[in-house]
Amino acid sequence: MADNNGNNDDVFVYMGGDQEVPEDVTHVRVHKSVKIITRCAFNHCRNLVSIEMHDGVENIGAMAFYRCTTLRGIKLPGVRVIDNNAFIVCLALEDLKHNHCIKVH
């Protein structure tokens, strides 16, 4: 729900690095400074419905979205590398869109 300043309190801003992501997060926006979604970043975020990426994200780490069972779709506009099992046990994932050739490790 947006407040008077246009902010959305329901959106978690992912800053990368060692930041801990709450397991009950539902909506995520990746900060413009992030180039890598780290290994296991969204591990067990079973309520995650959407994630907004920007074209500066280049790499998705191994098991980054492990057991994000409600994530249905994701756009990866700048991603060039997806590490092993990045989307393992994402049972609802039906739509993965990207603009570049992706190398899977």
Jmol script that loads the backbone (N, CA, C; Angstrom):
load data "model"
ATOM      1  N   MET A   1       0.839  -1.165   0.000  1.00  0.00           N
ATOM      2  CA  MET A   1       0.000   0.000   0.000  1.00  0.00           C
ATOM      3  C   MET A   1       0.892   1.240   0.000  1.00  0.00           C
ATOM      4  N   ALA A   2       0.663   2.136  -0.926  1.00  0.00           N
ATOM      5  CA  ALA A   2       1.489   3.339  -1.045  1.00  0.00           C
ATOM      6  C   ALA A   2       1.037   4.390  -0.041  1.00  0.00           C
ATOM      7  N   ASP A   3       2.005   5.097   0.533  1.00  0.00           N
ATOM      8  CA  ASP A   3       1.672   6.188   1.433  1.00  0.00           C
ATOM      9  C   ASP A   3       1.638   7.499   0.649  1.00  0.00           C
ATOM     10  N   ASN A   4       1.510   8.633   1.327  1.00  0.00           N
ATOM     11  CA  ASN A   4       1.400   9.930   0.665  1.00  0.00           C
ATOM     12  C   ASN A   4       2.657  10.319  -0.102  1.00  0.00           C
ATOM     13  N   ASN A   5       3.786   9.699   0.191  1.00  0.00           N
ATOM     14  CA  ASN A   5       5.038   9.999  -0.497  1.00  0.00           C
ATOM     15  C   ASN A   5       5.305   9.053  -1.658  1.00  0.00           C
ATOM     16  N   GLY A   6       4.346   8.175  -1.951  1.00  0.00           N
ATOM     17  CA  GLY A   6       4.524   7.228  -3.045  1.00  0.00           C
ATOM     18  C   GLY A   6       5.337   6.009  -2.660  1.00  0.00           C
ATOM     19  N   ASN A   7       5.665   5.858  -1.371  1.00  0.00           N
ATOM     20  CA  ASN A   7       6.437   4.705  -0.908  1.00  0.00           C
ATOM     21  C   ASN A   7       5.520   3.502  -0.727  1.00  0.00           C
ATOM     22  N   ASN A   8       6.047   2.334  -0.963  1.00  0.00           N
ATOM     23  CA  ASN A   8       5.274   1.119  -0.797  1.00  0.00           C
ATOM     24  C   ASN A   8       5.887   0.320   0.346  1.00  0.00           C
ATOM     25  N   ASP A   9       5.172   0.257   1.478  1.00  0.00           N
ATOM     26  CA  ASP A   9       5.675  -0.414   2.673  1.00  0.00           C
ATOM     27  C   ASP A   9       5.756  -1.930   2.509  1.00  0.00           C
ATOM     28  N   ASP A  10       5.062  -2.469   1.519  1.00  0.00           N
ATOM     29  CA  ASP A  10       5.044  -3.912   1.321  1.00  0.00           C
ATOM     30  C   ASP A  10       6.209  -4.404   0.474  1.00  0.00           C
ATOM     31  N   VAL A  11       7.020  -3.494  -0.031  1.00  0.00           N
ATOM     32  CA  VAL A  11       8.132  -3.874  -0.902  1.00  0.00           C
ATOM     33  C   VAL A  11       9.434  -3.844  -0.119  1.00  0.00           C
ATOM     34  N   PHE A  12      10.144  -4.974  -0.129  1.00  0.00           N
ATOM     35  CA  PHE A  12      11.446  -5.091   0.519  1.00  0.00           C
ATOM     36  C   PHE A  12      12.509  -4.716  -0.502  1.00  0.00           C
ATOM     37  N   VAL A  13      13.412  -3.812  -0.141  1.00  0.00           N
ATOM     38  CA  VAL A  13      14.486  -3.410  -1.040  1.00  0.00           C
ATOM     39  C   VAL A  13      15.718  -4.249  -0.735  1.00  0.00           C
ATOM     40  N   TYR A  14      16.130  -5.036  -1.727  1.00  0.00           N
ATOM     41  CA  TYR A  14      17.291  -5.908  -1.586  1.00  0.00           C
ATOM     42  C   TYR A  14      18.544  -5.113  -1.941  1.00  0.00           C
ATOM     43  N   MET A  15      19.471  -5.020  -0.969  1.00  0.00           N
ATOM     44  CA  MET A  15      20.687  -4.240  -1.132  1.00  0.00           C
ATOM     45  C   MET A  15      21.908  -5.105  -1.455  1.00  0.00           C
ATOM     46  N   GLY A  16      21.735  -6.419  -1.477  1.00  0.00           N
ATOM     47  CA  GLY A  16      22.830  -7.319  -1.810  1.00  0.00           C
ATOM     48  C   GLY A  16      23.752  -7.605  -0.639  1.00  0.00           C
ATOM     49  N   GLY A  17      24.908  -8.170  -0.944  1.00  0.00           N
ATOM     50  CA  GLY A  17      25.893  -8.490   0.084  1.00  0.00           C
ATOM     51  C   GLY A  17      25.372  -9.491   1.091  1.00  0.00           C
ATOM     52  N   ASP A  18      25.660  -9.231   2.357  1.00  0.00           N
ATOM     53  CA  ASP A  18      25.263 -10.134   3.439  1.00  0.00           C
ATOM     54  C   ASP A  18      23.899  -9.800   4.034  1.00  0.00           C
ATOM     55  N   GLN A  19      23.141  -8.956   3.370  1.00  0.00           N
ATOM     56  CA  GLN A  19      21.829  -8.573   3.884  1.00  0.00           C
ATOM     57  C   GLN A  19      20.941  -9.798   4.051  1.00  0.00           C
ATOM     58  N   GLU A  20      20.290  -9.890   5.205  1.00  0.00           N
ATOM     59  CA  GLU A  20      19.358 -10.982   5.443  1.00  0.00           C
ATOM     60  C   GLU A  20      17.985 -10.595   4.920  1.00  0.00           C
ATOM     61  N   VAL A  21      17.405 -11.471   4.144  1.00  0.00           N
ATOM     62  CA  VAL A  21      16.076 -11.240   3.594  1.00  0.00           C
ATOM     63  C   VAL A  21      15.081 -11.972   4.478  1.00  0.00           C
ATOM     64  N   PRO A  22      14.053 -11.274   4.970  1.00  0.00           N
ATOM     65  CA  PRO A  22      13.054 -11.944   5.807  1.00  0.00           C
ATOM     66  C   PRO A  22      12.345 -13.056   5.026  1.00  0.00           C
ATOM     67  N   GLU A  23      12.161 -14.197   5.643  1.00  0.00           N
ATOM     68  CA  GLU A  23      11.537 -15.330   4.956  1.00  0.00           C
ATOM     69  C   GLU A  23      10.085 -15.057   4.579  1.00  0.00           C
ATOM     70  N   ASP A  24       9.436 -14.098   5.232  1.00  0.00           N
ATOM     71  CA  ASP A  24       8.027 -13.815   4.932  1.00  0.00           C
ATOM     72  C   ASP A  24       7.843 -12.706   3.892  1.00  0.00           C
ATOM     73  N   VAL A  25       8.930 -12.276   3.242  1.00  0.00           N
ATOM     74  CA  VAL A  25       8.855 -11.219   2.241  1.00  0.00           C
ATOM     75  C   VAL A  25       7.950 -11.665   1.088  1.00  0.00           C
ATOM     76  N   THR A  26       7.162 -10.718   0.548  1.00  0.00           N
ATOM     77  CA  THR A  26       6.266 -11.044  -0.562  1.00  0.00           C
ATOM     78  C   THR A  26       6.655 -10.329  -1.858  1.00  0.00           C
ATOM     79  N   HIS A  27       7.144  -9.106  -1.746  1.00  0.00           N
ATOM     80  CA  HIS A  27       7.514  -8.318  -2.922  1.00  0.00           C
ATOM     81  C   HIS A  27       8.890  -7.712  -2.701  1.00  0.00           C
ATOM     82  N   VAL A  28       9.747  -7.806  -3.726  1.00  0.00           N
ATOM     83  CA  VAL A  28      11.129  -7.338  -3.609  1.00  0.00           C
ATOM     84  C   VAL A  28      11.467  -6.431  -4.783  1.00  0.00           C
ATOM     85  N   ARG A  29      12.213  -5.384  -4.478  1.00  0.00           N
ATOM     86  CA  ARG A  29      12.815  -4.543  -5.510  1.00  0.00           C
ATOM     87  C   ARG A  29      14.312  -4.589  -5.285  1.00  0.00           C
ATOM     88  N   VAL A  30      15.060  -4.923  -6.318  1.00  0.00           N
ATOM     89  CA  VAL A  30      16.515  -4.994  -6.231  1.00  0.00           C
ATOM     90  C   VAL A  30      17.062  -3.582  -6.421  1.00  0.00           C
ATOM     91  N   HIS A  31      17.855  -3.128  -5.449  1.00  0.00           N
ATOM     92  CA  HIS A  31      18.440  -1.785  -5.496  1.00  0.00           C
ATOM     93  C   HIS A  31      19.362  -1.650  -6.707  1.00  0.00           C
ATOM     94  N   LYS A  32      19.408  -0.453  -7.278  1.00  0.00           N
ATOM     95  CA  LYS A  32      20.212  -0.188  -8.490  1.00  0.00           C
ATOM     96  C   LYS A  32      21.699  -0.481  -8.309  1.00  0.00           C
ATOM     97  N   SER A  33      22.195  -0.495  -7.080  1.00  0.00           N
ATOM     98  CA  SER A  33      23.618  -0.747  -6.838  1.00  0.00           C
ATOM     99  C   SER A  33      23.986  -2.234  -6.920  1.00  0.00           C
ATOM    100  N   VAL A  34      22.996  -3.109  -6.905  1.00  0.00           N
ATOM    101  CA  VAL A  34      23.234  -4.555  -6.863  1.00  0.00           C
ATOM    102  C   VAL A  34      23.526  -5.101  -8.255  1.00  0.00           C
ATOM    103  N   LYS A  35      24.661  -5.814  -8.358  1.00  0.00           N
ATOM    104  CA  LYS A  35      25.027  -6.475  -9.615  1.00  0.00           C
ATOM    105  C   LYS A  35      24.920  -7.992  -9.504  1.00  0.00           C
ATOM    106  N   ILE A  36      24.947  -8.489  -8.265  1.00  0.00           N
ATOM    107  CA  ILE A  36      24.915  -9.930  -8.022  1.00  0.00           C
ATOM    108  C   ILE A  36      23.856 -10.251  -6.967  1.00  0.00           C
ATOM    109  N   ILE A  37      22.974 -11.181  -7.294  1.00  0.00           N
ATOM    110  CA  ILE A  37      22.069 -11.753  -6.295  1.00  0.00           C
ATOM    111  C   ILE A  37      22.874 -12.888  -5.675  1.00  0.00           C
ATOM    112  N   THR A  38      23.207 -12.751  -4.411  1.00  0.00           N
ATOM    113  CA  THR A  38      24.123 -13.690  -3.768  1.00  0.00           C
ATOM    114  C   THR A  38      23.519 -15.078  -3.569  1.00  0.00           C
ATOM    115  N   ARG A  39      24.416 -16.021  -3.367  1.00  0.00           N
ATOM    116  CA  ARG A  39      24.045 -17.413  -3.095  1.00  0.00           C
ATOM    117  C   ARG A  39      23.051 -17.460  -1.931  1.00  0.00           C
ATOM    118  N   CYS A  40      21.958 -18.157  -2.123  1.00  0.00           N
ATOM    119  CA  CYS A  40      20.925 -18.389  -1.103  1.00  0.00           C
ATOM    120  C   CYS A  40      20.245 -17.104  -0.607  1.00  0.00           C
ATOM    121  N   ALA A  41      20.321 -16.023  -1.356  1.00  0.00           N
ATOM    122  CA  ALA A  41      19.784 -14.727  -0.912  1.00  0.00           C
ATOM    123  C   ALA A  41      18.316 -14.797  -0.507  1.00  0.00           C
ATOM    124  N   PHE A  42      17.505 -15.490  -1.279  1.00  0.00           N
ATOM    125  CA  PHE A  42      16.067 -15.561  -1.007  1.00  0.00           C
ATOM    126  C   PHE A  42      15.647 -16.973  -0.612  1.00  0.00           C
ATOM    127  N   ASN A  43      16.595 -17.722  -0.077  1.00  0.00           N
ATOM    128  CA  ASN A  43      16.391 -19.095   0.362  1.00  0.00           C
ATOM    129  C   ASN A  43      15.176 -19.193   1.289  1.00  0.00           C
ATOM    130  N   HIS A  44      14.225 -20.043   0.941  1.00  0.00           N
ATOM    131  CA  HIS A  44      13.037 -20.319   1.756  1.00  0.00           C
ATOM    132  C   HIS A  44      12.079 -19.139   1.876  1.00  0.00           C
ATOM    133  N   CYS A  45      12.091 -18.208   0.946  1.00  0.00           N
ATOM    134  CA  CYS A  45      11.103 -17.118   0.950  1.00  0.00           C
ATOM    135  C   CYS A  45       9.846 -17.649   0.268  1.00  0.00           C
ATOM    136  N   ARG A  46       9.110 -18.448   0.991  1.00  0.00           N
ATOM    137  CA  ARG A  46       7.969 -19.178   0.435  1.00  0.00           C
ATOM    138  C   ARG A  46       6.777 -18.296   0.099  1.00  0.00           C
ATOM    139  N   ASN A  47       6.793 -17.038   0.531  1.00  0.00           N
ATOM    140  CA  ASN A  47       5.695 -16.121   0.224  1.00  0.00           C
ATOM    141  C   ASN A  47       6.056 -15.136  -0.887  1.00  0.00           C
ATOM    142  N   LEU A  48       7.254 -15.253  -1.423  1.00  0.00           N
ATOM    143  CA  LEU A  48       7.715 -14.320  -2.451  1.00  0.00           C
ATOM    144  C   LEU A  48       6.876 -14.474  -3.712  1.00  0.00           C
ATOM    145  N   VAL A  49       6.229 -13.377  -4.104  1.00  0.00           N
ATOM    146  CA  VAL A  49       5.352 -13.375  -5.273  1.00  0.00           C
ATOM    147  C   VAL A  49       6.019 -12.669  -6.446  1.00  0.00           C
ATOM    148  N   SER A  50       6.711 -11.556  -6.158  1.00  0.00           N
ATOM    149  CA  SER A  50       7.314 -10.797  -7.253  1.00  0.00           C
ATOM    150  C   SER A  50       8.665 -10.222  -6.848  1.00  0.00           C
ATOM    151  N   ILE A  51       9.504 -10.076  -7.866  1.00  0.00           N
ATOM    152  CA  ILE A  51      10.801  -9.440  -7.667  1.00  0.00           C
ATOM    153  C   ILE A  51      11.060  -8.549  -8.870  1.00  0.00           C
ATOM    154  N   GLU A  52      11.400  -7.305  -8.587  1.00  0.00           N
ATOM    155  CA  GLU A  52      11.657  -6.326  -9.635  1.00  0.00           C
ATOM    156  C   GLU A  52      13.166  -6.149  -9.777  1.00  0.00           C
ATOM    157  N   MET A  53      13.694  -6.600 -10.908  1.00  0.00           N
ATOM    158  CA  MET A  53      15.131  -6.498 -11.183  1.00  0.00           C
ATOM    159  C   MET A  53      15.376  -5.300 -12.084  1.00  0.00           C
ATOM    160  N   HIS A  54      16.606  -4.865 -12.156  1.00  0.00           N
ATOM    161  CA  HIS A  54      17.016  -3.832 -13.102  1.00  0.00           C
ATOM    162  C   HIS A  54      18.053  -4.446 -14.033  1.00  0.00           C
ATOM    163  N   ASP A  55      18.405  -3.747 -15.095  1.00  0.00           N
ATOM    164  CA  ASP A  55      19.291  -4.338 -16.094  1.00  0.00           C
ATOM    165  C   ASP A  55      20.756  -4.373 -15.690  1.00  0.00           C
ATOM    166  N   GLY A  56      21.090  -3.869 -14.490  1.00  0.00           N
ATOM    167  CA  GLY A  56      22.459  -3.928 -13.999  1.00  0.00           C
ATOM    168  C   GLY A  56      22.788  -5.204 -13.244  1.00  0.00           C
ATOM    169  N   VAL A  57      21.770  -6.014 -12.910  1.00  0.00           N
ATOM    170  CA  VAL A  57      22.011  -7.296 -12.246  1.00  0.00           C
ATOM    171  C   VAL A  57      22.571  -8.255 -13.291  1.00  0.00           C
ATOM    172  N   GLU A  58      23.780  -8.778 -13.029  1.00  0.00           N
ATOM    173  CA  GLU A  58      24.475  -9.606 -14.014  1.00  0.00           C
ATOM    174  C   GLU A  58      24.540 -11.081 -13.645  1.00  0.00           C
ATOM    175  N   ASN A  59      24.434 -11.402 -12.352  1.00  0.00           N
ATOM    176  CA  ASN A  59      24.654 -12.766 -11.898  1.00  0.00           C
ATOM    177  C   ASN A  59      23.634 -13.150 -10.833  1.00  0.00           C
ATOM    178  N   ILE A  60      23.095 -14.362 -10.954  1.00  0.00           N
ATOM    179  CA  ILE A  60      22.209 -14.939  -9.937  1.00  0.00           C
ATOM    180  C   ILE A  60      22.977 -16.098  -9.318  1.00  0.00           C
ATOM    181  N   GLY A  61      23.250 -16.012  -8.023  1.00  0.00           N
ATOM    182  CA  GLY A  61      24.033 -17.024  -7.325  1.00  0.00           C
ATOM    183  C   GLY A  61      23.301 -18.345  -7.149  1.00  0.00           C
ATOM    184  N   ALA A  62      24.073 -19.377  -6.846  1.00  0.00           N
ATOM    185  CA  ALA A  62      23.534 -20.719  -6.623  1.00  0.00           C
ATOM    186  C   ALA A  62      22.476 -20.696  -5.531  1.00  0.00           C
ATOM    187  N   MET A  63      21.388 -21.366  -5.793  1.00  0.00           N
ATOM    188  CA  MET A  63      20.282 -21.524  -4.844  1.00  0.00           C
ATOM    189  C   MET A  63      19.730 -20.186  -4.351  1.00  0.00           C
ATOM    190  N   ALA A  64      19.893 -19.126  -5.135  1.00  0.00           N
ATOM    191  CA  ALA A  64      19.446 -17.795  -4.727  1.00  0.00           C
ATOM    192  C   ALA A  64      17.953 -17.748  -4.432  1.00  0.00           C
ATOM    193  N   PHE A  65      17.165 -18.513  -5.161  1.00  0.00           N
ATOM    194  CA  PHE A  65      15.710 -18.512  -4.978  1.00  0.00           C
ATOM    195  C   PHE A  65      15.200 -19.882  -4.551  1.00  0.00           C
ATOM    196  N   TYR A  66      16.038 -20.635  -3.841  1.00  0.00           N
ATOM    197  CA  TYR A  66      15.686 -21.983  -3.387  1.00  0.00           C
ATOM    198  C   TYR A  66      14.408 -21.968  -2.551  1.00  0.00           C
ATOM    199  N   ARG A  67      13.455 -22.783  -2.943  1.00  0.00           N
ATOM    200  CA  ARG A  67      12.167 -22.947  -2.262  1.00  0.00           C
ATOM    201  C   ARG A  67      11.329 -21.663  -2.210  1.00  0.00           C
ATOM    202  N   CYS A  68      11.435 -20.848  -3.237  1.00  0.00           N
ATOM    203  CA  CYS A  68      10.515 -19.716  -3.383  1.00  0.00           C
ATOM    204  C   CYS A  68       9.302 -20.261  -4.125  1.00  0.00           C
ATOM    205  N   THR A  69       8.478 -20.998  -3.409  1.00  0.00           N
ATOM    206  CA  THR A  69       7.440 -21.819  -4.017  1.00  0.00           C
ATOM    207  C   THR A  69       6.261 -21.033  -4.577  1.00  0.00           C
ATOM    208  N   THR A  70       6.131 -19.746  -4.263  1.00  0.00           N
ATOM    209  CA  THR A  70       5.022 -18.961  -4.807  1.00  0.00           C
ATOM    210  C   THR A  70       5.469 -17.994  -5.904  1.00  0.00           C
ATOM    211  N   LEU A  71       6.749 -17.956  -6.213  1.00  0.00           N
ATOM    212  CA  LEU A  71       7.263 -17.090  -7.276  1.00  0.00           C
ATOM    213  C   LEU A  71       6.820 -17.654  -8.623  1.00  0.00           C
ATOM    214  N   ARG A  72       6.028 -16.867  -9.360  1.00  0.00           N
ATOM    215  CA  ARG A  72       5.453 -17.344 -10.625  1.00  0.00           C
ATOM    216  C   ARG A  72       6.233 -16.910 -11.847  1.00  0.00           C
ATOM    217  N   GLY A  73       6.810 -15.729 -11.793  1.00  0.00           N
ATOM    218  CA  GLY A  73       7.528 -15.217 -12.947  1.00  0.00           C
ATOM    219  C   GLY A  73       8.607 -14.242 -12.517  1.00  0.00           C
ATOM    220  N   ILE A  74       9.606 -14.082 -13.373  1.00  0.00           N
ATOM    221  CA  ILE A  74      10.699 -13.170 -13.060  1.00  0.00           C
ATOM    222  C   ILE A  74      11.318 -12.691 -14.372  1.00  0.00           C
ATOM    223  N   LYS A  75      11.626 -11.416 -14.430  1.00  0.00           N
ATOM    224  CA  LYS A  75      12.305 -10.833 -15.583  1.00  0.00           C
ATOM    225  C   LYS A  75      13.752 -10.582 -15.197  1.00  0.00           C
ATOM    226  N   LEU A  76      14.658 -11.015 -16.042  1.00  0.00           N
ATOM    227  CA  LEU A  76      16.094 -10.893 -15.794  1.00  0.00           C
ATOM    228  C   LEU A  76      16.725 -10.100 -16.940  1.00  0.00           C
ATOM    229  N   PRO A  77      16.487  -8.796 -17.003  1.00  0.00           N
ATOM    230  CA  PRO A  77      16.885  -8.015 -18.177  1.00  0.00           C
ATOM    231  C   PRO A  77      18.377  -7.955 -18.465  1.00  0.00           C
ATOM    232  N   GLY A  78      19.250  -7.987 -17.471  1.00  0.00           N
ATOM    233  CA  GLY A  78      20.680  -7.873 -17.715  1.00  0.00           C
ATOM    234  C   GLY A  78      21.485  -9.078 -17.311  1.00  0.00           C
ATOM    235  N   VAL A  79      20.831 -10.086 -16.750  1.00  0.00           N
ATOM    236  CA  VAL A  79      21.530 -11.253 -16.200  1.00  0.00           C
ATOM    237  C   VAL A  79      22.234 -12.031 -17.301  1.00  0.00           C
ATOM    238  N   ARG A  80      23.513 -12.331 -17.042  1.00  0.00           N
ATOM    239  CA  ARG A  80      24.316 -13.090 -17.995  1.00  0.00           C
ATOM    240  C   ARG A  80      24.686 -14.472 -17.456  1.00  0.00           C
ATOM    241  N   VAL A  81      24.685 -14.630 -16.136  1.00  0.00           N
ATOM    242  CA  VAL A  81      25.077 -15.908 -15.531  1.00  0.00           C
ATOM    243  C   VAL A  81      24.063 -16.288 -14.459  1.00  0.00           C
ATOM    244  N   ILE A  82      23.600 -17.524 -14.540  1.00  0.00           N
ATOM    245  CA  ILE A  82      22.748 -18.096 -13.495  1.00  0.00           C
ATOM    246  C   ILE A  82      23.487 -19.322 -12.969  1.00  0.00           C
ATOM    247  N   ASP A  83      23.836 -19.296 -11.693  1.00  0.00           N
ATOM    248  CA  ASP A  83      24.563 -20.417 -11.099  1.00  0.00           C
ATOM    249  C   ASP A  83      23.630 -21.607 -10.848  1.00  0.00           C
ATOM    250  N   ASN A  84      24.241 -22.766 -10.594  1.00  0.00           N
ATOM    251  CA  ASN A  84      23.502 -24.007 -10.388  1.00  0.00           C
ATOM    252  C   ASN A  84      22.367 -23.868  -9.392  1.00  0.00           C
ATOM    253  N   ASN A  85      21.251 -24.454  -9.757  1.00  0.00           N
ATOM    254  CA  ASN A  85      20.095 -24.581  -8.870  1.00  0.00           C
ATOM    255  C   ASN A  85      19.575 -23.252  -8.344  1.00  0.00           C
ATOM    256  N   ALA A  86      19.778 -22.169  -9.068  1.00  0.00           N
ATOM    257  CA  ALA A  86      19.322 -20.855  -8.614  1.00  0.00           C
ATOM    258  C   ALA A  86      17.819 -20.829  -8.369  1.00  0.00           C
ATOM    259  N   PHE A  87      17.071 -21.600  -9.145  1.00  0.00           N
ATOM    260  CA  PHE A  87      15.609 -21.601  -9.033  1.00  0.00           C
ATOM    261  C   PHE A  87      15.058 -22.977  -8.665  1.00  0.00           C
ATOM    262  N   ILE A  88      15.840 -23.767  -7.940  1.00  0.00           N
ATOM    263  CA  ILE A  88      15.409 -25.110  -7.579  1.00  0.00           C
ATOM    264  C   ILE A  88      14.254 -25.054  -6.570  1.00  0.00           C
ATOM    265  N   VAL A  89      13.295 -25.919  -6.744  1.00  0.00           N
ATOM    266  CA  VAL A  89      12.083 -26.036  -5.935  1.00  0.00           C
ATOM    267  C   VAL A  89      11.266 -24.728  -5.975  1.00  0.00           C
ATOM    268  N   CYS A  90      11.261 -24.091  -7.120  1.00  0.00           N
ATOM    269  CA  CYS A  90      10.370 -22.948  -7.373  1.00  0.00           C
ATOM    270  C   CYS A  90       9.187 -23.526  -8.136  1.00  0.00           C
ATOM    271  N   LEU A  91       8.300 -24.160  -7.423  1.00  0.00           N
ATOM    272  CA  LEU A  91       7.257 -24.986  -8.015  1.00  0.00           C
ATOM    273  C   LEU A  91       6.261 -24.219  -8.866  1.00  0.00           C
ATOM    274  N   ALA A  92       6.046 -22.938  -8.590  1.00  0.00           N
ATOM    275  CA  ALA A  92       5.066 -22.154  -9.341  1.00  0.00           C
ATOM    276  C   ALA A  92       5.697 -21.370 -10.494  1.00  0.00           C
ATOM    277  N   LEU A  93       7.014 -21.404 -10.621  1.00  0.00           N
ATOM    278  CA  LEU A  93       7.703 -20.600 -11.631  1.00  0.00           C
ATOM    279  C   LEU A  93       7.345 -21.078 -13.040  1.00  0.00           C
ATOM    280  N   GLU A  94       6.669 -20.198 -13.773  1.00  0.00           N
ATOM    281  CA  GLU A  94       6.233 -20.516 -15.128  1.00  0.00           C
ATOM    282  C   GLU A  94       6.840 -19.597 -16.166  1.00  0.00           C
ATOM    283  N   ASP A  95       7.265 -18.410 -15.755  1.00  0.00           N
ATOM    284  CA  ASP A  95       7.676 -17.397 -16.716  1.00  0.00           C
ATOM    285  C   ASP A  95       9.006 -16.781 -16.309  1.00  0.00           C
ATOM    286  N   LEU A  96      10.056 -17.088 -17.069  1.00  0.00           N
ATOM    287  CA  LEU A  96      11.375 -16.531 -16.829  1.00  0.00           C
ATOM    288  C   LEU A  96      11.795 -15.822 -18.109  1.00  0.00           C
ATOM    289  N   LYS A  97      11.911 -14.497 -18.042  1.00  0.00           N
ATOM    290  CA  LYS A  97      12.233 -13.704 -19.228  1.00  0.00           C
ATOM    291  C   LYS A  97      13.591 -13.053 -19.070  1.00  0.00           C
ATOM    292  N   HIS A  98      14.379 -13.098 -20.161  1.00  0.00           N
ATOM    293  CA  HIS A  98      15.694 -12.459 -20.143  1.00  0.00           C
ATOM    294  C   HIS A  98      15.990 -11.893 -21.520  1.00  0.00           C
ATOM    295  N   ASN A  99      16.910 -10.938 -21.580  1.00  0.00           N
ATOM    296  CA  ASN A  99      17.243 -10.254 -22.833  1.00  0.00           C
ATOM    297  C   ASN A  99      18.569 -10.692 -23.420  1.00  0.00           C
ATOM    298  N   HIS A 100      19.385 -11.427 -22.687  1.00  0.00           N
ATOM    299  CA  HIS A 100      20.727 -11.782 -23.129  1.00  0.00           C
ATOM    300  C   HIS A 100      20.893 -13.292 -23.133  1.00  0.00           C
ATOM    301  N   CYS A 101      21.950 -13.742 -23.765  1.00  0.00           N
ATOM    302  CA  CYS A 101      22.325 -15.145 -23.652  1.00  0.00           C
ATOM    303  C   CYS A 101      22.745 -15.396 -22.211  1.00  0.00           C
ATOM    304  N   ILE A 102      22.249 -16.429 -21.642  1.00  0.00           N
ATOM    305  CA  ILE A 102      22.556 -16.722 -20.250  1.00  0.00           C
ATOM    306  C   ILE A 102      23.419 -17.968 -20.187  1.00  0.00           C
ATOM    307  N   LYS A 103      24.477 -17.858 -19.420  1.00  0.00           N
ATOM    308  CA  LYS A 103      25.353 -18.999 -19.184  1.00  0.00           C
ATOM    309  C   LYS A 103      24.987 -19.581 -17.829  1.00  0.00           C
ATOM    310  N   VAL A 104      24.617 -20.838 -17.820  1.00  0.00           N
ATOM    311  CA  VAL A 104      24.264 -21.511 -16.579  1.00  0.00           C
ATOM    312  C   VAL A 104      25.479 -22.279 -16.091  1.00  0.00           C
ATOM    313  N   HIS A 105      25.843 -22.058 -14.839  1.00  0.00           N
ATOM    314  CA  HIS A 105      26.993 -22.755 -14.239  1.00  0.00           C
ATOM    315  C   HIS A 105      26.509 -23.938 -13.455  1.00  0.00           C
TER     316      HIS A 105
END
end "model"
wireframe off; spacefill off
backbone 0.3
color backbone group
